[in-house]
Amino acid sequence: MKENLNLNKVLDLEKWINLQESLAIVTKIAMIVVDYKGNPVTKHSGCHRFCHHISGDLR
């Protein structure tokens, strides 16, 4: 039987989040990891105020 593939088995999410934060700072590109259904797995890194406003997520 085929076992379900869990993202935690592919990526070490703690390490990825640190890398994602660094990449977002260096490239000035917002990043987020989503699962195959589009559900966020990590928080946005490098997301600017404009992006929050456009997405309706301004707090």
CHARMM-style PDB file with segment names, atoms N, HN, CA, C and O in Angstrom:
ATOM      1  N   MET     1       0.840  -1.172   0.000  1.00  0.00      PROA
ATOM      2  CA  MET     1       0.000   0.000   0.000  1.00  0.00      PROA
ATOM      3  C   MET     1       0.896   1.250   0.000  1.00  0.00      PROA
ATOM      4  O   MET     1       1.944   1.277   0.645  1.00  0.00      PROA
ATOM      5  N   LYS     2       0.466   2.267  -0.726  1.00  0.00      PROA
ATOM      6  HN  LYS     2      -0.386   2.245  -1.250  1.00  0.00      PROA
ATOM      7  CA  LYS     2       1.233   3.511  -0.833  1.00  0.00      PROA
ATOM      8  C   LYS     2       1.019   4.370   0.407  1.00  0.00      PROA
ATOM      9  O   LYS     2      -0.117   4.673   0.772  1.00  0.00      PROA
ATOM     10  N   GLU     3       2.106   4.758   1.047  1.00  0.00      PROA
ATOM     11  HN  GLU     3       3.029   4.512   0.751  1.00  0.00      PROA
ATOM     12  CA  GLU     3       2.037   5.588   2.244  1.00  0.00      PROA
ATOM     13  C   GLU     3       1.884   7.056   1.833  1.00  0.00      PROA
ATOM     14  O   GLU     3       2.495   7.496   0.860  1.00  0.00      PROA
ATOM     15  N   ASN     4       1.066   7.811   2.578  1.00  0.00      PROA
ATOM     16  HN  ASN     4       0.570   7.453   3.369  1.00  0.00      PROA
ATOM     17  CA  ASN     4       0.896   9.237   2.300  1.00  0.00      PROA
ATOM     18  C   ASN     4       2.211   9.961   2.509  1.00  0.00      PROA
ATOM     19  O   ASN     4       2.938   9.701   3.468  1.00  0.00      PROA
ATOM     20  N   LEU     5       2.504  10.875   1.596  1.00  0.00      PROA
ATOM     21  HN  LEU     5       1.913  11.087   0.817  1.00  0.00      PROA
ATOM     22  CA  LEU     5       3.727  11.654   1.685  1.00  0.00      PROA
ATOM     23  C   LEU     5       3.463  12.895   2.514  1.00  0.00      PROA
ATOM     24  O   LEU     5       2.626  13.722   2.154  1.00  0.00      PROA
ATOM     25  N   ASN     6       4.162  13.024   3.605  1.00  0.00      PROA
ATOM     26  HN  ASN     6       4.843  12.352   3.897  1.00  0.00      PROA
ATOM     27  CA  ASN     6       4.017  14.150   4.512  1.00  0.00      PROA
ATOM     28  C   ASN     6       5.155  15.127   4.248  1.00  0.00      PROA
ATOM     29  O   ASN     6       6.306  14.712   4.113  1.00  0.00      PROA
ATOM     30  N   LEU     7       4.848  16.420   4.172  1.00  0.00      PROA
ATOM     31  HN  LEU     7       3.912  16.758   4.282  1.00  0.00      PROA
ATOM     32  CA  LEU     7       5.862  17.427   3.894  1.00  0.00      PROA
ATOM     33  C   LEU     7       6.989  17.390   4.922  1.00  0.00      PROA
ATOM     34  O   LEU     7       8.138  17.680   4.591  1.00  0.00      PROA
ATOM     35  N   ASN     8       6.671  17.038   6.156  1.00  0.00      PROA
ATOM     36  HN  ASN     8       5.737  16.802   6.425  1.00  0.00      PROA
ATOM     37  CA  ASN     8       7.703  16.952   7.203  1.00  0.00      PROA
ATOM     38  C   ASN     8       8.715  15.848   6.914  1.00  0.00      PROA
ATOM     39  O   ASN     8       9.829  15.876   7.437  1.00  0.00      PROA
ATOM     40  N   LYS     9       8.334  14.876   6.081  1.00  0.00      PROA
ATOM     41  HN  LYS     9       7.430  14.854   5.656  1.00  0.00      PROA
ATOM     42  CA  LYS     9       9.270  13.813   5.712  1.00  0.00      PROA
ATOM     43  C   LYS     9      10.219  14.269   4.603  1.00  0.00      PROA
ATOM     44  O   LYS     9      11.291  13.693   4.421  1.00  0.00      PROA
ATOM     45  N   VAL    10       9.821  15.299   3.871  1.00  0.00      PROA
ATOM     46  HN  VAL    10       8.949  15.767   4.019  1.00  0.00      PROA
ATOM     47  CA  VAL    10      10.628  15.799   2.768  1.00  0.00      PROA
ATOM     48  C   VAL    10      11.526  16.948   3.218  1.00  0.00      PROA
ATOM     49  O   VAL    10      12.698  17.010   2.846  1.00  0.00      PROA
ATOM     50  N   LEU    11      10.972  17.856   4.020  1.00  0.00      PROA
ATOM     51  HN  LEU    11      10.020  17.806   4.322  1.00  0.00      PROA
ATOM     52  CA  LEU    11      11.694  19.048   4.487  1.00  0.00      PROA
ATOM     53  C   LEU    11      11.794  19.065   6.003  1.00  0.00      PROA
ATOM     54  O   LEU    11      10.878  18.634   6.703  1.00  0.00      PROA
ATOM     55  N   ASP    12      12.904  19.563   6.496  1.00  0.00      PROA
ATOM     56  HN  ASP    12      13.648  19.913   5.927  1.00  0.00      PROA
ATOM     57  CA  ASP    12      13.000  19.901   7.911  1.00  0.00      PROA
ATOM     58  C   ASP    12      12.456  21.325   8.002  1.00  0.00      PROA
ATOM     59  O   ASP    12      13.176  22.282   7.717  1.00  0.00      PROA
ATOM     60  N   LEU    13      11.193  21.473   8.396  1.00  0.00      PROA
ATOM     61  HN  LEU    13      10.608  20.696   8.627  1.00  0.00      PROA
ATOM     62  CA  LEU    13      10.520  22.768   8.338  1.00  0.00      PROA
ATOM     63  C   LEU    13      11.211  23.845   9.162  1.00  0.00      PROA
ATOM     64  O   LEU    13      11.221  25.007   8.756  1.00  0.00      PROA
ATOM     65  N   GLU    14      11.783  23.496  10.295  1.00  0.00      PROA
ATOM     66  HN  GLU    14      11.775  22.552  10.625  1.00  0.00      PROA
ATOM     67  CA  GLU    14      12.492  24.494  11.109  1.00  0.00      PROA
ATOM     68  C   GLU    14      13.665  25.094  10.337  1.00  0.00      PROA
ATOM     69  O   GLU    14      13.853  26.310  10.313  1.00  0.00      PROA
ATOM     70  N   LYS    15      14.446  24.223   9.709  1.00  0.00      PROA
ATOM     71  HN  LYS    15      14.293  23.235   9.729  1.00  0.00      PROA
ATOM     72  CA  LYS    15      15.583  24.693   8.921  1.00  0.00      PROA
ATOM     73  C   LYS    15      15.086  25.467   7.697  1.00  0.00      PROA
ATOM     74  O   LYS    15      15.658  26.494   7.333  1.00  0.00      PROA
ATOM     75  N   TRP    16      14.023  24.971   7.068  1.00  0.00      PROA
ATOM     76  HN  TRP    16      13.558  24.137   7.364  1.00  0.00      PROA
ATOM     77  CA  TRP    16      13.493  25.646   5.887  1.00  0.00      PROA
ATOM     78  C   TRP    16      13.016  27.061   6.222  1.00  0.00      PROA
ATOM     79  O   TRP    16      13.269  27.998   5.464  1.00  0.00      PROA
ATOM     80  N   ILE    17      12.334  27.216   7.346  1.00  0.00      PROA
ATOM     81  HN  ILE    17      12.128  26.455   7.961  1.00  0.00      PROA
ATOM     82  CA  ILE    17      11.824  28.536   7.733  1.00  0.00      PROA
ATOM     83  C   ILE    17      12.970  29.519   7.908  1.00  0.00      PROA
ATOM     84  O   ILE    17      12.866  30.670   7.482  1.00  0.00      PROA
ATOM     85  N   ASN    18      14.055  29.086   8.524  1.00  0.00      PROA
ATOM     86  HN  ASN    18      14.139  28.152   8.870  1.00  0.00      PROA
ATOM     87  CA  ASN    18      15.240  29.954   8.666  1.00  0.00      PROA
ATOM     88  C   ASN    18      15.812  30.321   7.300  1.00  0.00      PROA
ATOM     89  O   ASN    18      16.159  31.477   7.060  1.00  0.00      PROA
ATOM     90  N   LEU    19      15.909  29.346   6.412  1.00  0.00      PROA
ATOM     91  HN  LEU    19      15.626  28.407   6.607  1.00  0.00      PROA
ATOM     92  CA  LEU    19      16.408  29.597   5.070  1.00  0.00      PROA
ATOM     93  C   LEU    19      15.459  30.516   4.303  1.00  0.00      PROA
ATOM     94  O   LEU    19      15.904  31.428   3.605  1.00  0.00      PROA
ATOM     95  N   GLN    20      14.175  30.281   4.428  1.00  0.00      PROA
ATOM     96  HN  GLN    20      13.813  29.540   4.994  1.00  0.00      PROA
ATOM     97  CA  GLN    20      13.161  31.098   3.758  1.00  0.00      PROA
ATOM     98  C   GLN    20      13.249  32.552   4.196  1.00  0.00      PROA
ATOM     99  O   GLN    20      13.175  33.459   3.366  1.00  0.00      PROA
ATOM    100  N   GLU    21      13.408  32.777   5.496  1.00  0.00      PROA
ATOM    101  HN  GLU    21      13.469  32.040   6.169  1.00  0.00      PROA
ATOM    102  CA  GLU    21      13.557  34.140   6.012  1.00  0.00      PROA
ATOM    103  C   GLU    21      14.790  34.819   5.419  1.00  0.00      PROA
ATOM    104  O   GLU    21      14.727  35.974   5.000  1.00  0.00      PROA
ATOM    105  N   SER    22      15.901  34.102   5.388  1.00  0.00      PROA
ATOM    106  HN  SER    22      15.952  33.164   5.729  1.00  0.00      PROA
ATOM    107  CA  SER    22      17.137  34.660   4.836  1.00  0.00      PROA
ATOM    108  C   SER    22      17.006  34.954   3.346  1.00  0.00      PROA
ATOM    109  O   SER    22      17.437  36.009   2.881  1.00  0.00      PROA
ATOM    110  N   LEU    23      16.415  34.030   2.599  1.00  0.00      PROA
ATOM    111  HN  LEU    23      16.065  33.173   2.977  1.00  0.00      PROA
ATOM    112  CA  LEU    23      16.223  34.234   1.165  1.00  0.00      PROA
ATOM    113  C   LEU    23      15.326  35.431   0.879  1.00  0.00      PROA
ATOM    114  O   LEU    23      15.582  36.193  -0.053  1.00  0.00      PROA
ATOM    115  N   ALA    24      14.282  35.597   1.672  1.00  0.00      PROA
ATOM    116  HN  ALA    24      14.073  34.978   2.428  1.00  0.00      PROA
ATOM    117  CA  ALA    24      13.366  36.718   1.488  1.00  0.00      PROA
ATOM    118  C   ALA    24      14.072  38.046   1.727  1.00  0.00      PROA
ATOM    119  O   ALA    24      13.818  39.022   1.021  1.00  0.00      PROA
ATOM    120  N   ILE    25      14.946  38.085   2.707  1.00  0.00      PROA
ATOM    121  HN  ILE    25      15.152  37.292   3.280  1.00  0.00      PROA
ATOM    122  CA  ILE    25      15.693  39.317   2.998  1.00  0.00      PROA
ATOM    123  C   ILE    25      16.667  39.637   1.864  1.00  0.00      PROA
ATOM    124  O   ILE    25      16.724  40.771   1.390  1.00  0.00      PROA
ATOM    125  N   VAL    26      17.429  38.640   1.435  1.00  0.00      PROA
ATOM    126  HN  VAL    26      17.383  37.718   1.820  1.00  0.00      PROA
ATOM    127  CA  VAL    26      18.449  38.851   0.414  1.00  0.00      PROA
ATOM    128  C   VAL    26      17.832  39.177  -0.946  1.00  0.00      PROA
ATOM    129  O   VAL    26      18.314  40.070  -1.643  1.00  0.00      PROA
ATOM    130  N   THR    27      16.779  38.467  -1.327  1.00  0.00      PROA
ATOM    131  HN  THR    27      16.388  37.742  -0.761  1.00  0.00      PROA
ATOM    132  CA  THR    27      16.187  38.654  -2.655  1.00  0.00      PROA
ATOM    133  C   THR    27      15.108  39.724  -2.684  1.00  0.00      PROA
ATOM    134  O   THR    27      14.704  40.182  -3.753  1.00  0.00      PROA
ATOM    135  N   LYS    28      14.639  40.122  -1.492  1.00  0.00      PROA
ATOM    136  HN  LYS    28      14.967  39.750  -0.624  1.00  0.00      PROA
ATOM    137  CA  LYS    28      13.534  41.077  -1.373  1.00  0.00      PROA
ATOM    138  C   LYS    28      12.272  40.558  -2.067  1.00  0.00      PROA
ATOM    139  O   LYS    28      11.490  41.325  -2.629  1.00  0.00      PROA
ATOM    140  N   ILE    29      12.096  39.230  -2.013  1.00  0.00      PROA
ATOM    141  HN  ILE    29      12.731  38.607  -1.556  1.00  0.00      PROA
ATOM    142  CA  ILE    29      10.929  38.568  -2.578  1.00  0.00      PROA
ATOM    143  C   ILE    29      10.183  37.873  -1.439  1.00  0.00      PROA
ATOM    144  O   ILE    29      10.783  37.146  -0.648  1.00  0.00      PROA
ATOM    145  N   ALA    30       8.876  38.100  -1.364  1.00  0.00      PROA
ATOM    146  HN  ALA    30       8.388  38.691  -2.008  1.00  0.00      PROA
ATOM    147  CA  ALA    30       8.070  37.438  -0.344  1.00  0.00      PROA
ATOM    148  C   ALA    30       7.972  35.945  -0.670  1.00  0.00      PROA
ATOM    149  O   ALA    30       7.869  35.562  -1.836  1.00  0.00      PROA
ATOM    150  N   MET    31       8.004  35.122   0.352  1.00  0.00      PROA
ATOM    151  HN  MET    31       8.087  35.433   1.298  1.00  0.00      PROA
ATOM    152  CA  MET    31       7.953  33.672   0.159  1.00  0.00      PROA
ATOM    153  C   MET    31       7.028  33.041   1.174  1.00  0.00      PROA
ATOM    154  O   MET    31       6.874  33.527   2.294  1.00  0.00      PROA
ATOM    155  N   ILE    32       6.415  31.946   0.757  1.00  0.00      PROA
ATOM    156  HN  ILE    32       6.541  31.551  -0.154  1.00  0.00      PROA
ATOM    157  CA  ILE    32       5.591  31.132   1.640  1.00  0.00      PROA
ATOM    158  C   ILE    32       5.552  29.728   1.038  1.00  0.00      PROA
ATOM    159  O   ILE    32       5.561  29.575  -0.183  1.00  0.00      PROA
ATOM    160  N   VAL    33       5.509  28.717   1.884  1.00  0.00      PROA
ATOM    161  HN  VAL    33       5.502  28.842   2.876  1.00  0.00      PROA
ATOM    162  CA  VAL    33       5.377  27.340   1.422  1.00  0.00      PROA
ATOM    163  C   VAL    33       3.935  26.915   1.654  1.00  0.00      PROA
ATOM    164  O   VAL    33       3.379  27.111   2.734  1.00  0.00      PROA
ATOM    165  N   VAL    34       3.340  26.329   0.618  1.00  0.00      PROA
ATOM    166  HN  VAL    34       3.792  26.169  -0.260  1.00  0.00      PROA
ATOM    167  CA  VAL    34       1.972  25.819   0.718  1.00  0.00      PROA
ATOM    168  C   VAL    34       1.968  24.338   0.383  1.00  0.00      PROA
ATOM    169  O   VAL    34       2.864  23.842  -0.301  1.00  0.00      PROA
ATOM    170  N   ASP    35       0.949  23.635   0.873  1.00  0.00      PROA
ATOM    171  HN  ASP    35       0.222  24.038   1.428  1.00  0.00      PROA
ATOM    172  CA  ASP    35       0.812  22.223   0.524  1.00  0.00      PROA
ATOM    173  C   ASP    35       0.127  22.105  -0.841  1.00  0.00      PROA
ATOM    174  O   ASP    35      -0.172  23.117  -1.476  1.00  0.00      PROA
ATOM    175  N   TYR    36      -0.117  20.891  -1.285  1.00  0.00      PROA
ATOM    176  HN  TYR    36       0.125  20.069  -0.770  1.00  0.00      PROA
ATOM    177  CA  TYR    36      -0.678  20.680  -2.616  1.00  0.00      PROA
ATOM    178  C   TYR    36      -2.095  21.236  -2.770  1.00  0.00      PROA
ATOM    179  O   TYR    36      -2.583  21.384  -3.890  1.00  0.00      PROA
ATOM    180  N   LYS    37      -2.752  21.543  -1.659  1.00  0.00      PROA
ATOM    181  HN  LYS    37      -2.355  21.422  -0.749  1.00  0.00      PROA
ATOM    182  CA  LYS    37      -4.089  22.129  -1.711  1.00  0.00      PROA
ATOM    183  C   LYS    37      -4.046  23.656  -1.626  1.00  0.00      PROA
ATOM    184  O   LYS    37      -5.083  24.315  -1.714  1.00  0.00      PROA
ATOM    185  N   GLY    38      -2.847  24.214  -1.456  1.00  0.00      PROA
ATOM    186  HN  GLY    38      -2.005  23.679  -1.386  1.00  0.00      PROA
ATOM    187  CA  GLY    38      -2.704  25.663  -1.353  1.00  0.00      PROA
ATOM    188  C   GLY    38      -2.798  26.197   0.060  1.00  0.00      PROA
ATOM    189  O   GLY    38      -2.849  27.410   0.262  1.00  0.00      PROA
ATOM    190  N   ASN    39      -2.822  25.308   1.044  1.00  0.00      PROA
ATOM    191  HN  ASN    39      -2.781  24.323   0.880  1.00  0.00      PROA
ATOM    192  CA  ASN    39      -2.870  25.718   2.447  1.00  0.00      PROA
ATOM    193  C   ASN    39      -1.461  26.090   2.920  1.00  0.00      PROA
ATOM    194  O   ASN    39      -0.518  25.334   2.686  1.00  0.00      PROA
ATOM    195  N   PRO    40      -1.305  27.245   3.582  1.00  0.00      PROA
ATOM    196  CA  PRO    40       0.019  27.651   4.048  1.00  0.00      PROA
ATOM    197  C   PRO    40       0.624  26.648   5.038  1.00  0.00      PROA
ATOM    198  O   PRO    40      -0.046  26.168   5.952  1.00  0.00      PROA
ATOM    199  N   VAL    41       1.886  26.354   4.832  1.00  0.00      PROA
ATOM    200  HN  VAL    41       2.430  26.744   4.089  1.00  0.00      PROA
ATOM    201  CA  VAL    41       2.635  25.483   5.738  1.00  0.00      PROA
ATOM    202  C   VAL    41       3.564  26.344   6.586  1.00  0.00      PROA
ATOM    203  O   VAL    41       3.833  26.024   7.744  1.00  0.00      PROA
ATOM    204  N   THR    42       4.058  27.448   6.000  1.00  0.00      PROA
ATOM    205  HN  THR    42       3.840  27.708   5.059  1.00  0.00      PROA
ATOM    206  CA  THR    42       4.892  28.397   6.726  1.00  0.00      PROA
ATOM    207  C   THR    42       4.201  29.755   6.692  1.00  0.00      PROA
ATOM    208  O   THR    42       3.228  29.949   5.963  1.00  0.00      PROA
ATOM    209  N   LYS    43       4.711  30.687   7.482  1.00  0.00      PROA
ATOM    210  HN  LYS    43       5.501  30.529   8.073  1.00  0.00      PROA
ATOM    211  CA  LYS    43       4.182  32.046   7.425  1.00  0.00      PROA
ATOM    212  C   LYS    43       4.890  32.784   6.290  1.00  0.00      PROA
ATOM    213  O   LYS    43       5.930  32.343   5.802  1.00  0.00      PROA
ATOM    214  N   HSD    44       4.314  33.910   5.879  1.00  0.00      PROA
ATOM    215  HN  HSD    44       3.469  34.269   6.275  1.00  0.00      PROA
ATOM    216  CA  HSD    44       4.959  34.726   4.848  1.00  0.00      PROA
ATOM    217  C   HSD    44       6.292  35.256   5.372  1.00  0.00      PROA
ATOM    218  O   HSD    44       6.391  35.695   6.518  1.00  0.00      PROA
ATOM    219  N   SER    45       7.276  35.209   4.547  1.00  0.00      PROA
ATOM    220  HN  SER    45       7.195  34.852   3.617  1.00  0.00      PROA
ATOM    221  CA  SER    45       8.571  35.812   4.855  1.00  0.00      PROA
ATOM    222  C   SER    45       8.761  36.964   3.887  1.00  0.00      PROA
ATOM    223  O   SER    45       8.564  36.807   2.682  1.00  0.00      PROA
ATOM    224  N   GLY    46       9.140  38.113   4.406  1.00  0.00      PROA
ATOM    225  HN  GLY    46       9.300  38.240   5.385  1.00  0.00      PROA
ATOM    226  CA  GLY    46       9.417  39.253   3.550  1.00  0.00      PROA
ATOM    227  C   GLY    46       8.188  39.860   2.911  1.00  0.00      PROA
ATOM    228  O   GLY    46       8.289  40.539   1.890  1.00  0.00      PROA
ATOM    229  N   CYS    47       7.042  39.626   3.492  1.00  0.00      PROA
ATOM    230  HN  CYS    47       6.959  39.074   4.321  1.00  0.00      PROA
ATOM    231  CA  CYS    47       5.809  40.163   2.936  1.00  0.00      PROA
ATOM    232  C   CYS    47       5.691  41.643   3.328  1.00  0.00      PROA
ATOM    233  O   CYS    47       5.673  41.986   4.510  1.00  0.00      PROA
ATOM    234  N   HSD    48       5.614  42.490   2.330  1.00  0.00      PROA
ATOM    235  HN  HSD    48       5.629  42.211   1.370  1.00  0.00      PROA
ATOM    236  CA  HSD    48       5.565  43.928   2.564  1.00  0.00      PROA
ATOM    237  C   HSD    48       4.149  44.399   2.885  1.00  0.00      PROA
ATOM    238  O   HSD    48       3.170  43.697   2.632  1.00  0.00      PROA
ATOM    239  N   ARG    49       4.066  45.573   3.435  1.00  0.00      PROA
ATOM    240  HN  ARG    49       4.861  46.143   3.641  1.00  0.00      PROA
ATOM    241  CA  ARG    49       2.784  46.165   3.821  1.00  0.00      PROA
ATOM    242  C   ARG    49       1.809  46.198   2.641  1.00  0.00      PROA
ATOM    243  O   ARG    49       0.617  45.946   2.811  1.00  0.00      PROA
ATOM    244  N   PHE    50       2.320  46.511   1.443  1.00  0.00      PROA
ATOM    245  HN  PHE    50       3.289  46.716   1.305  1.00  0.00      PROA
ATOM    246  CA  PHE    50       1.492  46.546   0.245  1.00  0.00      PROA
ATOM    247  C   PHE    50       0.844  45.189  -0.012  1.00  0.00      PROA
ATOM    248  O   PHE    50      -0.345  45.114  -0.325  1.00  0.00      PROA
ATOM    249  N   CYS    51       1.619  44.122   0.121  1.00  0.00      PROA
ATOM    250  HN  CYS    51       2.584  44.182   0.376  1.00  0.00      PROA
ATOM    251  CA  CYS    51       1.094  42.771  -0.105  1.00  0.00      PROA
ATOM    252  C   CYS    51      -0.012  42.443   0.894  1.00  0.00      PROA
ATOM    253  O   CYS    51      -1.041  41.875   0.525  1.00  0.00      PROA
ATOM    254  N   HSD    52       0.203  42.801   2.159  1.00  0.00      PROA
ATOM    255  HN  HSD    52       1.038  43.262   2.459  1.00  0.00      PROA
ATOM    256  CA  HSD    52      -0.820  42.577   3.173  1.00  0.00      PROA
ATOM    257  C   HSD    52      -2.092  43.331   2.809  1.00  0.00      PROA
ATOM    258  O   HSD    52      -3.197  42.805   2.945  1.00  0.00      PROA
ATOM    259  N   HSD    53      -1.929  44.558   2.350  1.00  0.00      PROA
ATOM    260  HN  HSD    53      -1.031  44.985   2.240  1.00  0.00      PROA
ATOM    261  CA  HSD    53      -3.079  45.393   2.001  1.00  0.00      PROA
ATOM    262  C   HSD    53      -3.854  44.791   0.827  1.00  0.00      PROA
ATOM    263  O   HSD    53      -5.080  44.690   0.873  1.00  0.00      PROA
ATOM    264  N   ILE    54      -3.142  44.399  -0.206  1.00  0.00      PROA
ATOM    265  HN  ILE    54      -2.146  44.481  -0.242  1.00  0.00      PROA
ATOM    266  CA  ILE    54      -3.780  43.833  -1.399  1.00  0.00      PROA
ATOM    267  C   ILE    54      -4.491  42.520  -1.061  1.00  0.00      PROA
ATOM    268  O   ILE    54      -5.577  42.253  -1.576  1.00  0.00      PROA
ATOM    269  N   SER    55      -3.892  41.715  -0.210  1.00  0.00      PROA
ATOM    270  HN  SER    55      -3.011  41.932   0.209  1.00  0.00      PROA
ATOM    271  CA  SER    55      -4.513  40.436   0.124  1.00  0.00      PROA
ATOM    272  C   SER    55      -5.623  40.581   1.165  1.00  0.00      PROA
ATOM    273  O   SER    55      -6.286  39.605   1.518  1.00  0.00      PROA
ATOM    274  N   GLY    56      -5.819  41.814   1.654  1.00  0.00      PROA
ATOM    275  HN  GLY    56      -5.280  42.606   1.367  1.00  0.00      PROA
ATOM    276  CA  GLY    56      -6.875  42.031   2.637  1.00  0.00      PROA
ATOM    277  C   GLY    56      -6.500  41.561   4.026  1.00  0.00      PROA
ATOM    278  O   GLY    56      -7.360  41.339   4.878  1.00  0.00      PROA
ATOM    279  N   ASP    57      -5.195  41.411   4.245  1.00  0.00      PROA
ATOM    280  HN  ASP    57      -4.496  41.591   3.553  1.00  0.00      PROA
ATOM    281  CA  ASP    57      -4.704  40.854   5.505  1.00  0.00      PROA
ATOM    282  C   ASP    57      -4.011  41.912   6.344  1.00  0.00      PROA
ATOM    283  O   ASP    57      -3.225  41.568   7.227  1.00  0.00      PROA
ATOM    284  N   LEU    58      -4.276  43.191   6.098  1.00  0.00      PROA
ATOM    285  HN  LEU    58      -4.915  43.471   5.381  1.00  0.00      PROA
ATOM    286  CA  LEU    58      -3.633  44.278   6.840  1.00  0.00      PROA
ATOM    287  C   LEU    58      -4.143  44.308   8.277  1.00  0.00      PROA
ATOM    288  O   LEU    58      -5.350  44.299   8.518  1.00  0.00      PROA
ATOM    289  N   ARG    59      -3.224  44.343   9.215  1.00  0.00      PROA
ATOM    290  HN  ARG    59      -2.243  44.350   9.019  1.00  0.00      PROA
ATOM    291  CA  ARG    59      -3.628  44.325  10.627  1.00  0.00      PROA
ATOM    292  C   ARG    59      -3.202  45.567  11.326  1.00  0.00      PROA
ATOM    293  OT1 ARG    59      -3.458  45.722  12.520  1.00  0.00      PROA
TER     294      ARG     59
END
